[in-house]
Amino acid sequence: MVLRFLSKAREPSLDDIHAQQERRPSAAEAIAADRQRKSVSDRKVTGASQITVRQSIVPVSLVTILFFLWGFAYGLLDVLNSRFQTALNITQGQSSGLQGAYFGAYFIGPLTYSGWFVRRFGYRYTFMLGLSIYCVGALMFWPSAVKRSFAGFCGSMFIVGSGLSTLETSANPYIAVCGPPRWSEFRLELAQSFQAVGSVVAPVLASYVIFKNIGEDGKSLESVQWVYLGIAAFVGLLAVVFYFSPIPEVTDADMADQAEMTQAETGYVDKPLKKQYTLFWGVAAQFSYVGAQVAIAGYFINYYTQARPDLNVKVAQKQGANFYAIAQALFATGRFAAAFLMWFTKPRWILLVFQTAIMVFISLAIAISGPKDGPNWSGLSMLMMVLFFESCIFPTIFTLSIRGLGRHTKRGASFIVSSICGGAVVPAILGNVADIVGTRKAMVVPLSFFIIAWSFPIYLNLFKGKELDAYRESKVGLEDHKPEQSNVLKMDEAGLEKGEGIETSQFEVSPLRS
């Protein structure tokens, strides 16, 4: 079944694309067609690959709301992890089942239904599908809390993860391709910054809501029920809003057309998906990075609790949620800072510097033990700095991995999103190791995965720098840019001029529209 959904049956061929380049639609036509709210064939060149910054502001802003939503869901996940350890009497290793359920959905969705759905029906209806699934998962938290069933919570979280993985399968590539290609990394970094804001808001809300009405024994889950009921109502309304919103479709044919427009600068050559080696290296790096990031976030409160032997567990958990909110604020700050830097600096450089800093600070967080009976503030500070430098890694790996995929963009994006399932693997390893040696020493687990992810920016800077930098110089989508004919059409015209076996009366090349 997976192979069926991953098949290239709906992917445009080069012949499909070249046949439409004789009369390329304009970006204005793509936006006008969007008002009909119909799904668009992935083989059709719509002209949306030439959307300007001004034309992209509204759709990109609307989709950015989705980033806030899953940042909020992710922030709650980490707090619920420690909350359920107390309320349901489960171990650190068992509580990693929440991460397993949430991120396990990322392995299934993008490689099956959501990856197929976005290619078949387009971005708008994939957004609506993801929001609808998310709504159902949020509603399932109510009966799970009533029954006090950890298995029920894991099932509910799996449905939530399915909805969010569907959103990510569409939203990440949409932000990356909706607008001039030279600002692709900047757009996704800025949009993902609001995901980080959601991750900050969630722990603060948890501290004042989920950890506030927990009963005398600290085991009440009533607040959890109401929080997720409110999320379900908001998400359901948002699905309706997206039906009426301006979301111009950017097809794989558009991306292939755009890639050929930049061929002179980037040296773009169309290759089969199986030979897109940068993509698959990016998938491995993303799997390792996300797994390590989720592991650290999921056990941050446990690290805090063990770093504060001077406090009882209930007080330490509540304070830990507040400190985690501060750490997520650093994460959000890092994202905005990285987005600012990307306006001026090469993204591949930023990725290398930030990933190197991560390994330095997590090594210090492991090595510093602190006083025996007092707080380990130094270790905590180092771990919080890890979150700051984690900030830009995911969106930068994503955009650099799909650069130059052309007609394979949507399938390639599905592979990258599916690699988020690393968040189901590494936390389980860390949780079980932490039960044996403690959370601080167990942080060597995410460190080992960070090393794997670090190989990707090294590879990019050594072997792909010239090609990636060329996209930064692209004029496609800029106000004063007029698209040129593809090389195929230029060759045809050259053949006509030389009279190489073709009579002029037999073949005519029409002028392209900008």
LOBA-410428 format. One line per field, with one value per residue (C-alpha): residue number from 0; residue in three letters; y, x, z. Coordinates in Angstrom, 1 decimal, always signed. Layout:
# residues N
i	c(NUM|...)
aa	c(Ala|...)
v	c(Y|...)
u	c(X|...)
w	c(Z|...)
END
This chain:
# residues 514
i	c(0|1|2|3|4|5|6|7|8|9|10|11|12|13|14|15|16|17|18|19|20|21|22|23|24|25|26|27|28|29|30|31|32|33|34|35|36|37|38|39|40|41|42|43|44|45|46|47|48|49|50|51|52|53|54|55|56|57|58|59|60|61|62|63|64|65|66|67|68|69|70|71|72|73|74|75|76|77|78|79|80|81|82|83|84|85|86|87|88|89|90|91|92|93|94|95|96|97|98|99|100|101|102|103|104|105|106|107|108|109|110|111|112|113|114|115|116|117|118|119|120|121|122|123|124|125|126|127|128|129|130|131|132|133|134|135|136|137|138|139|140|141|142|143|144|145|146|147|148|149|150|151|152|153|154|155|156|157|158|159|160|161|162|163|164|165|166|167|168|169|170|171|172|173|174|175|176|177|178|179|180|181|182|183|184|185|186|187|188|189|190|191|192|193|194|195|196|197|198|199|200|201|202|203|204|205|206|207|208|209|210|211|212|213|214|215|216|217|218|219|220|221|222|223|224|225|226|227|228|229|230|231|232|233|234|235|236|237|238|239|240|241|242|243|244|245|246|247|248|249|250|251|252|253|254|255|256|257|258|259|260|261|262|263|264|265|266|267|268|269|270|271|272|273|274|275|276|277|278|279|280|281|282|283|284|285|286|287|288|289|290|291|292|293|294|295|296|297|298|299|300|301|302|303|304|305|306|307|308|309|310|311|312|313|314|315|316|317|318|319|320|321|322|323|324|325|326|327|328|329|330|331|332|333|334|335|336|337|338|339|340|341|342|343|344|345|346|347|348|349|350|351|352|353|354|355|356|357|358|359|360|361|362|363|364|365|366|367|368|369|370|371|372|373|374|375|376|377|378|379|380|381|382|383|384|385|386|387|388|389|390|391|392|393|394|395|396|397|398|399|400|401|402|403|404|405|406|407|408|409|410|411|412|413|414|415|416|417|418|419|420|421|422|423|424|425|426|427|428|429|430|431|432|433|434|435|436|437|438|439|440|441|442|443|444|445|446|447|448|449|450|451|452|453|454|455|456|457|458|459|460|461|462|463|464|465|466|467|468|469|470|471|472|473|474|475|476|477|478|479|480|481|482|483|484|485|486|487|488|489|490|491|492|493|494|495|496|497|498|499|500|501|502|503|504|505|506|507|508|509|510|511|512|513)
aa	c(Met|Val|Leu|Arg|Phe|Leu|Ser|Lys|Ala|Arg|Glu|Pro|Ser|Leu|Asp|Asp|Ile|His|Ala|Gln|Gln|Glu|Arg|Arg|Pro|Ser|Ala|Ala|Glu|Ala|Ile|Ala|Ala|Asp|Arg|Gln|Arg|Lys|Ser|Val|Ser|Asp|Arg|Lys|Val|Thr|Gly|Ala|Ser|Gln|Ile|Thr|Val|Arg|Gln|Ser|Ile|Val|Pro|Val|Ser|Leu|Val|Thr|Ile|Leu|Phe|Phe|Leu|Trp|Gly|Phe|Ala|Tyr|Gly|Leu|Leu|Asp|Val|Leu|Asn|Ser|Arg|Phe|Gln|Thr|Ala|Leu|Asn|Ile|Thr|Gln|Gly|Gln|Ser|Ser|Gly|Leu|Gln|Gly|Ala|Tyr|Phe|Gly|Ala|Tyr|Phe|Ile|Gly|Pro|Leu|Thr|Tyr|Ser|Gly|Trp|Phe|Val|Arg|Arg|Phe|Gly|Tyr|Arg|Tyr|Thr|Phe|Met|Leu|Gly|Leu|Ser|Ile|Tyr|Cys|Val|Gly|Ala|Leu|Met|Phe|Trp|Pro|Ser|Ala|Val|Lys|Arg|Ser|Phe|Ala|Gly|Phe|Cys|Gly|Ser|Met|Phe|Ile|Val|Gly|Ser|Gly|Leu|Ser|Thr|Leu|Glu|Thr|Ser|Ala|Asn|Pro|Tyr|Ile|Ala|Val|Cys|Gly|Pro|Pro|Arg|Trp|Ser|Glu|Phe|Arg|Leu|Glu|Leu|Ala|Gln|Ser|Phe|Gln|Ala|Val|Gly|Ser|Val|Val|Ala|Pro|Val|Leu|Ala|Ser|Tyr|Val|Ile|Phe|Lys|Asn|Ile|Gly|Glu|Asp|Gly|Lys|Ser|Leu|Glu|Ser|Val|Gln|Trp|Val|Tyr|Leu|Gly|Ile|Ala|Ala|Phe|Val|Gly|Leu|Leu|Ala|Val|Val|Phe|Tyr|Phe|Ser|Pro|Ile|Pro|Glu|Val|Thr|Asp|Ala|Asp|Met|Ala|Asp|Gln|Ala|Glu|Met|Thr|Gln|Ala|Glu|Thr|Gly|Tyr|Val|Asp|Lys|Pro|Leu|Lys|Lys|Gln|Tyr|Thr|Leu|Phe|Trp|Gly|Val|Ala|Ala|Gln|Phe|Ser|Tyr|Val|Gly|Ala|Gln|Val|Ala|Ile|Ala|Gly|Tyr|Phe|Ile|Asn|Tyr|Tyr|Thr|Gln|Ala|Arg|Pro|Asp|Leu|Asn|Val|Lys|Val|Ala|Gln|Lys|Gln|Gly|Ala|Asn|Phe|Tyr|Ala|Ile|Ala|Gln|Ala|Leu|Phe|Ala|Thr|Gly|Arg|Phe|Ala|Ala|Ala|Phe|Leu|Met|Trp|Phe|Thr|Lys|Pro|Arg|Trp|Ile|Leu|Leu|Val|Phe|Gln|Thr|Ala|Ile|Met|Val|Phe|Ile|Ser|Leu|Ala|Ile|Ala|Ile|Ser|Gly|Pro|Lys|Asp|Gly|Pro|Asn|Trp|Ser|Gly|Leu|Ser|Met|Leu|Met|Met|Val|Leu|Phe|Phe|Glu|Ser|Cys|Ile|Phe|Pro|Thr|Ile|Phe|Thr|Leu|Ser|Ile|Arg|Gly|Leu|Gly|Arg|His|Thr|Lys|Arg|Gly|Ala|Ser|Phe|Ile|Val|Ser|Ser|Ile|Cys|Gly|Gly|Ala|Val|Val|Pro|Ala|Ile|Leu|Gly|Asn|Val|Ala|Asp|Ile|Val|Gly|Thr|Arg|Lys|Ala|Met|Val|Val|Pro|Leu|Ser|Phe|Phe|Ile|Ile|Ala|Trp|Ser|Phe|Pro|Ile|Tyr|Leu|Asn|Leu|Phe|Lys|Gly|Lys|Glu|Leu|Asp|Ala|Tyr|Arg|Glu|Ser|Lys|Val|Gly|Leu|Glu|Asp|His|Lys|Pro|Glu|Gln|Ser|Asn|Val|Leu|Lys|Met|Asp|Glu|Ala|Gly|Leu|Glu|Lys|Gly|Glu|Gly|Ile|Glu|Thr|Ser|Gln|Phe|Glu|Val|Ser|Pro|Leu|Arg|Ser)
v	c(+0.0|+2.4|+1.8|+2.5|+5.9|+6.7|+5.9|+8.6|+8.0|+11.6|+13.2|+15.3|+14.1|+16.5|+16.2|+17.4|+20.4|+21.4|+21.1|+23.9|+26.2|+27.6|+29.5|+29.8|+31.3|+34.3|+34.4|+36.7|+33.9|+31.4|+33.6|+34.2|+30.5|+30.0|+31.8|+28.8|+26.7|+23.6|+21.0|+21.4|+18.6|+18.2|+18.0|+21.5|+24.6|+27.2|+30.1|+30.0|+29.4|+33.0|+34.4|+37.6|+38.6|+40.8|+38.2|+35.6|+37.6|+36.6|+32.8|+32.5|+34.4|+32.1|+29.0|+30.4|+30.0|+26.3|+26.4|+28.0|+25.2|+22.4|+24.3|+24.6|+20.8|+19.9|+22.2|+20.5|+17.1|+17.6|+18.9|+16.0|+13.6|+14.6|+15.2|+11.6|+10.2|+11.5|+11.3|+7.8|+6.3|+5.4|+5.5|+7.8|+4.9|+4.3|+7.9|+8.0|+6.2|+9.6|+10.6|+7.2|+7.6|+11.3|+10.9|+7.4|+9.0|+11.0|+7.8|+6.5|+9.7|+11.4|+8.1|+6.9|+9.0|+12.5|+12.4|+11.0|+13.4|+16.6|+15.4|+14.4|+17.3|+20.1|+22.1|+23.7|+20.5|+18.8|+21.7|+21.0|+17.3|+17.7|+20.2|+17.8|+14.8|+17.0|+18.0|+14.4|+13.5|+16.5|+15.4|+11.9|+13.3|+13.8|+10.1|+9.1|+11.5|+10.2|+6.6|+7.6|+5.4|+6.0|+3.8|+6.0|+9.1|+7.4|+6.6|+10.2|+11.5|+9.2|+10.8|+14.3|+13.4|+12.1|+15.4|+17.4|+15.2|+15.9|+19.6|+19.4|+17.4|+20.4|+23.5|+23.1|+22.7|+25.3|+28.0|+27.0|+27.3|+30.1|+33.1|+33.9|+30.9|+33.1|+33.7|+30.1|+29.4|+32.8|+32.3|+28.8|+30.0|+33.0|+30.9|+28.2|+31.0|+31.2|+27.4|+28.1|+30.8|+28.2|+26.0|+28.8|+29.5|+25.9|+25.2|+28.6|+27.6|+24.2|+25.7|+27.9|+25.5|+21.9|+22.0|+24.3|+22.1|+18.7|+17.8|+17.2|+14.0|+15.7|+13.1|+15.0|+15.2|+17.5|+20.4|+18.3|+17.5|+21.2|+22.3|+19.8|+20.5|+24.2|+23.1|+20.9|+23.8|+26.2|+23.8|+22.8|+26.5|+27.0|+24.2|+26.1|+29.3|+27.6|+26.6|+30.3|+31.5|+32.5|+29.6|+29.5|+26.0|+25.4|+22.1|+19.9|+21.0|+24.6|+23.6|+21.8|+24.9|+27.1|+24.8|+25.1|+28.9|+28.9|+26.3|+28.8|+29.8|+26.5|+23.9|+22.1|+18.7|+16.7|+13.3|+10.5|+10.6|+7.6|+9.7|+12.7|+12.0|+15.3|+14.7|+11.3|+12.6|+15.3|+12.7|+10.9|+14.2|+15.3|+11.9|+12.2|+15.8|+15.6|+12.5|+14.3|+17.5|+15.7|+13.6|+16.7|+18.6|+15.6|+15.0|+18.6|+18.7|+15.4|+17.0|+20.0|+17.8|+15.8|+19.0|+20.3|+17.8|+20.6|+20.5|+17.9|+16.4|+18.3|+21.7|+20.8|+19.7|+22.9|+25.0|+22.8|+23.7|+27.4|+26.9|+24.8|+27.8|+30.0|+27.4|+27.4|+31.2|+30.9|+28.5|+31.0|+33.8|+31.7|+31.1|+34.8|+35.5|+32.9|+34.2|+37.7|+36.3|+34.4|+37.7|+38.6|+35.3|+32.0|+29.4|+26.6|+28.6|+29.2|+25.5|+24.5|+27.0|+26.3|+22.5|+22.8|+24.9|+22.4|+19.7|+21.9|+22.9|+19.5|+18.0|+20.6|+19.8|+16.2|+16.9|+19.4|+17.6|+20.5|+20.3|+17.1|+18.5|+21.8|+23.0|+22.4|+25.8|+25.5|+22.2|+23.7|+26.8|+24.7|+22.6|+25.7|+27.0|+23.8|+24.7|+28.2|+26.7|+23.9|+26.7|+26.9|+23.3|+21.7|+24.4|+24.9|+21.1|+21.0|+23.8|+22.8|+19.2|+20.0|+22.6|+21.6|+18.6|+20.2|+17.8|+15.6|+18.4|+17.1|+13.5|+14.7|+16.8|+13.8|+11.9|+14.8|+15.1|+11.3|+11.6|+13.4|+10.0|+10.1|+11.7|+8.3|+6.5|+8.6|+9.6|+5.9|+5.1|+8.1|+7.3|+3.8|+4.8|+7.6|+5.1|+3.3|+6.1|+9.3|+12.0|+14.0|+11.2|+9.8|+13.0|+11.2|+9.5|+12.7|+13.8|+10.7|+11.5|+15.2|+14.0|+12.2|+15.3|+17.4|+15.5|+17.1|+20.8|+19.6|+17.8|+20.8|+23.3|+21.0|+19.8|+21.7|+25.3|+26.7|+25.2|+26.3|+29.8|+30.2|+29.9|+32.9|+34.9|+33.8|+36.6|+34.3|+35.9|+39.3|+42.2|+43.1|+39.6|+38.1|+34.4|+33.1|+30.2|+26.7|+25.3|+22.8|+25.5|+27.5|+24.4|+24.0|+27.6|+27.3|+24.3|+26.3|+29.1|+26.7|+24.8|+21.4|+19.1|+21.2|+23.5|+26.7|+26.2|+23.0|+24.4|+27.6|+28.7|+31.1|+33.9|+33.3|+35.3|+36.8)
u	c(+0.0|+2.8|+4.4|+1.1|+0.7|+4.4|+4.1|+4.9|+1.5|+0.4|+3.8|+4.2|+6.5|+8.9|+6.8|+3.7|+5.7|+7.4|+4.1|+2.7|+5.7|+4.8|+2.1|+3.0|+0.2|+1.0|+0.9|-2.1|-3.9|-3.0|-4.5|-7.6|-8.1|-7.8|-11.1|-12.9|-11.7|-11.2|-8.5|-5.8|-4.0|-0.4|+0.6|-0.7|+1.5|-0.6|+1.9|+2.0|+5.8|+6.2|+4.2|+5.8|+6.5|+3.4|+1.1|+2.4|+1.8|-1.9|-1.6|+1.7|+0.2|-2.9|-0.8|+1.5|-1.5|-1.1|+2.5|+1.3|-1.2|+1.2|+3.7|+1.0|+0.2|+3.9|+4.3|+1.4|+2.8|+6.0|+4.1|+1.6|+4.5|+5.6|+2.0|+0.9|+3.9|+2.3|-1.4|-1.3|+1.7|+3.8|+7.6|+9.6|+10.1|+6.3|+5.5|+7.5|+4.5|+3.0|+5.9|+5.8|+2.1|+2.4|+5.5|+4.7|+1.8|+4.4|+5.9|+2.5|+0.7|+3.1|+4.1|+0.5|-2.7|-1.5|+1.3|-1.1|-3.9|-1.8|-0.7|-4.3|-6.3|-3.8|-2.8|-6.1|-8.0|-5.0|-5.0|-8.7|-8.2|-5.4|-7.4|-10.4|-8.3|-6.7|-10.2|-11.3|-8.1|-8.6|-12.2|-11.0|-9.0|-12.3|-13.3|-9.6|-9.5|-12.8|-11.5|-8.0|-6.7|-3.1|-3.7|-6.6|-4.4|-1.8|-4.6|-5.9|-2.4|-1.9|-4.9|-3.7|-0.3|-2.0|-3.8|-0.6|+1.5|-1.0|-0.8|+3.0|+3.0|+1.3|+2.2|+6.0|+6.4|+3.7|+5.6|+8.8|+7.5|+4.9|+6.9|+10.3|+12.7|+15.6|+13.6|+12.5|+14.6|+13.6|+9.9|+9.9|+12.1|+9.9|+6.7|+8.3|+9.1|+5.4|+5.4|+8.0|+5.7|+3.0|+5.5|+6.1|+2.4|+1.5|+3.8|+2.7|-1.0|-0.2|+1.5|-1.6|-4.3|-3.3|-1.1|-3.5|-6.6|-5.0|-6.8|-5.2|-3.5|-2.3|-4.0|-7.0|-7.2|-10.2|-8.2|-6.8|-10.3|-11.3|-8.1|-8.5|-12.2|-11.3|-8.6|-11.1|-13.6|-11.0|-9.5|-12.9|-13.7|-10.3|-11.0|-14.0|-12.0|-9.4|-12.1|-12.9|-9.3|-7.1|-4.7|-3.2|-2.1|+1.5|+1.8|+4.8|+4.6|+5.0|+8.1|+9.7|+8.9|+10.6|+13.6|+14.1|+13.8|+16.8|+18.8|+21.4|+22.4|+21.9|+22.9|+19.6|+19.3|+16.1|+16.8|+14.6|+13.7|+15.9|+19.0|+18.1|+20.9|+20.8|+17.1|+17.8|+20.8|+18.4|+15.8|+18.4|+19.6|+16.0|+15.2|+18.2|+17.7|+14.0|+14.5|+17.1|+15.1|+12.0|+13.9|+15.4|+12.1|+10.2|+12.6|+13.5|+11.2|+12.7|+16.2|+15.0|+13.4|+16.6|+18.7|+16.6|+17.0|+16.1|+12.4|+9.7|+8.5|+5.2|+6.8|+9.8|+7.4|+5.5|+8.6|+10.1|+7.1|+7.9|+11.6|+10.7|+8.6|+11.7|+13.7|+11.0|+11.1|+14.8|+13.9|+11.5|+14.0|+16.6|+14.1|+13.4|+17.2|+18.0|+15.3|+16.8|+20.3|+19.0|+18.0|+21.7|+23.6|+23.8|+21.4|+24.0|+26.4|+23.8|+22.9|+26.5|+27.2|+23.9|+24.4|+28.0|+26.8|+24.2|+26.8|+29.0|+26.2|+24.6|+28.0|+28.4|+24.8|+25.9|+29.3|+28.2|+26.7|+26.3|+26.4|+25.1|+22.2|+21.7|+20.4|+22.4|+21.9|+24.9|+23.7|+20.2|+21.6|+23.6|+20.5|+18.5|+21.1|+20.7|+17.1|+18.2|+20.5|+18.0|+15.7|+16.6|+17.6|+14.3|+13.2|+16.7|+17.2|+13.8|+14.2|+17.8|+16.8|+14.0|+16.0|+16.1|+13.7|+11.4|+8.6|+9.5|+8.9|+5.7|+7.0|+10.3|+8.5|+6.5|+9.8|+11.2|+8.0|+7.9|+11.4|+9.8|+9.0|+12.4|+10.6|+9.0|+12.3|+14.9|+12.7|+11.9|+15.6|+16.4|+13.5|+14.6|+18.2|+17.2|+15.4|+18.7|+21.4|+19.3|+18.2|+21.4|+23.7|+21.0|+21.4|+24.3|+21.5|+20.4|+24.0|+24.8|+21.9|+22.9|+26.3|+24.5|+22.5|+25.7|+27.0|+24.4|+25.6|+29.1|+28.2|+26.2|+29.1|+31.7|+29.9|+26.6|+27.5|+27.7|+24.3|+22.5|+24.0|+22.7|+19.1|+19.8|+20.6|+17.5|+15.2|+12.1|+9.1|+10.6|+8.6|+10.8|+11.4|+10.1|+10.5|+12.6|+11.8|+13.0|+16.2|+14.1|+12.2|+15.3|+16.9|+13.8|+14.0|+17.7|+16.9|+14.3|+16.7|+19.3|+16.7|+17.9|+15.4|+12.3|+10.3|+9.3|+5.7|+5.5|+6.4|+5.7|+6.8|+4.5|+5.7|+5.6|+3.5|+4.9)
w	c(+0.0|+0.9|-2.6|-4.2|-2.5|-3.2|-6.8|-9.4|-11.2|-10.6|-11.0|-14.2|-16.9|-18.7|-21.8|-19.8|-18.6|-21.9|-23.7|-21.5|-21.6|-25.0|-23.2|-19.6|-17.4|-15.2|-11.4|-11.6|-13.5|-10.8|-8.1|-10.2|-10.7|-6.9|-6.4|-7.9|-4.9|-7.1|-6.9|-9.6|-11.5|-10.3|-14.0|-14.8|-15.0|-13.2|-13.2|-9.3|-9.4|-10.3|-7.4|-6.0|-2.4|-2.4|-3.9|-1.4|+1.8|+2.4|+1.7|+3.6|+6.6|+6.7|+6.6|+9.3|+11.7|+11.3|+12.5|+15.7|+16.1|+16.0|+18.1|+20.7|+20.4|+20.7|+23.8|+25.5|+24.6|+26.6|+29.7|+29.5|+29.5|+33.0|+34.1|+33.3|+35.2|+38.4|+37.6|+36.1|+38.1|+35.0|+34.6|+32.3|+29.8|+29.7|+29.3|+26.1|+24.7|+24.1|+21.9|+20.2|+19.4|+18.3|+16.1|+15.0|+13.0|+11.1|+9.7|+8.4|+7.2|+4.8|+3.2|+2.6|+2.7|+3.3|+0.7|-1.9|-0.9|-1.4|-4.9|-5.8|-4.4|-3.7|-0.7|+0.3|+0.8|+2.5|+5.0|+5.7|+6.0|+8.5|+10.6|+10.6|+11.8|+14.5|+15.7|+16.1|+18.0|+20.4|+21.1|+22.0|+25.0|+26.9|+27.2|+27.7|+30.7|+32.1|+31.9|+33.1|+30.3|+29.3|+26.3|+25.4|+25.6|+23.4|+20.8|+21.0|+20.5|+17.5|+15.9|+16.7|+15.3|+12.1|+11.7|+12.3|+10.0|+7.3|+7.9|+7.8|+4.6|+3.0|+5.0|+5.0|+1.2|+0.6|+2.5|+0.9|-2.7|-2.4|-3.4|-4.9|-4.5|-3.3|+0.0|+0.5|+3.6|+5.1|+4.6|+6.2|+9.1|+9.8|+9.6|+11.9|+14.4|+15.1|+15.7|+18.4|+19.9|+20.2|+22.0|+24.5|+25.1|+25.7|+28.8|+30.3|+29.9|+31.3|+34.4|+35.1|+33.9|+33.7|+36.8|+38.7|+39.3|+39.9|+43.2|+46.6|+45.5|+42.3|+40.0|+38.6|+34.8|+34.5|+33.2|+30.4|+29.2|+28.9|+27.2|+24.4|+24.0|+23.4|+20.9|+19.0|+18.7|+17.4|+14.9|+13.5|+12.8|+11.2|+8.7|+7.5|+7.3|+5.0|+2.5|+1.8|+2.1|-0.9|-1.3|-4.9|-5.8|-6.6|-8.5|-9.1|-12.7|-11.5|-9.5|-12.5|-14.6|-12.0|-11.8|-15.6|-15.3|-12.9|-14.9|-16.1|-12.6|-10.7|-13.3|-12.6|-14.3|-14.0|-12.3|-11.1|-7.4|-6.5|-7.5|-5.4|-2.9|-1.1|-0.3|+1.3|+3.3|+4.5|+5.5|+7.6|+9.2|+9.9|+11.5|+13.8|+14.6|+15.4|+17.5|+19.6|+19.9|+21.0|+23.5|+25.1|+25.2|+26.5|+29.4|+30.1|+33.2|+34.4|+34.0|+36.0|+38.7|+39.1|+39.1|+42.0|+44.8|+47.2|+46.1|+46.3|+43.0|+42.7|+43.2|+40.9|+38.1|+38.3|+38.3|+35.6|+33.3|+33.9|+33.1|+30.0|+28.9|+29.2|+27.2|+24.5|+24.5|+23.8|+21.0|+19.6|+19.9|+18.1|+15.2|+14.7|+15.0|+12.4|+10.1|+10.4|+9.6|+6.6|+5.0|+4.8|+5.3|+3.5|+5.2|+4.8|+7.0|+9.7|+9.7|+10.3|+13.1|+15.0|+14.8|+16.0|+19.0|+19.9|+20.4|+22.5|+24.9|+25.3|+26.1|+28.9|+30.1|+30.5|+32.0|+34.7|+37.7|+40.2|+44.0|+45.6|+47.5|+45.7|+42.4|+39.2|+37.6|+35.4|+33.8|+33.4|+31.7|+29.2|+28.3|+27.8|+25.4|+23.4|+22.8|+21.5|+18.9|+17.9|+16.7|+13.0|+12.3|+11.1|+8.6|+7.2|+6.7|+5.1|+2.5|+1.6|+1.1|-1.4|-3.3|-7.0|-6.7|-9.5|-10.3|-7.3|-4.8|-3.1|-2.9|-1.6|+1.0|+2.1|+2.8|+4.8|+6.9|+7.5|+9.0|+11.9|+13.2|+14.7|+17.6|+18.3|+18.5|+20.4|+23.4|+24.0|+24.1|+26.4|+28.7|+29.3|+29.7|+32.1|+34.3|+34.8|+34.9|+35.4|+33.0|+32.9|+31.9|+29.5|+27.4|+25.7|+23.6|+21.8|+21.5|+19.4|+17.1|+16.8|+15.5|+12.7|+11.8|+11.9|+8.9|+6.6|+6.8|+6.5|+3.2|+2.0|+2.6|+1.0|-2.0|-2.7|-1.8|-5.4|-6.4|-3.2|-3.4|-7.0|-5.8|-3.5|-6.7|-8.6|-10.0|-10.4|-8.7|-8.3|-9.5|-12.5|-13.6|-16.9|-17.3|-20.1|-22.3|-21.2|-22.7|-24.7|-26.5|-27.1|-28.8|-30.9|-32.0|-32.7|-34.9|-36.8|-37.5|-38.9|-40.9|-39.5|-41.2|-40.3|-42.4|-40.9|-41.9|-39.9|-36.5|-34.7|-31.3|-29.6|-27.4|-23.7|-21.4|-18.2)
END
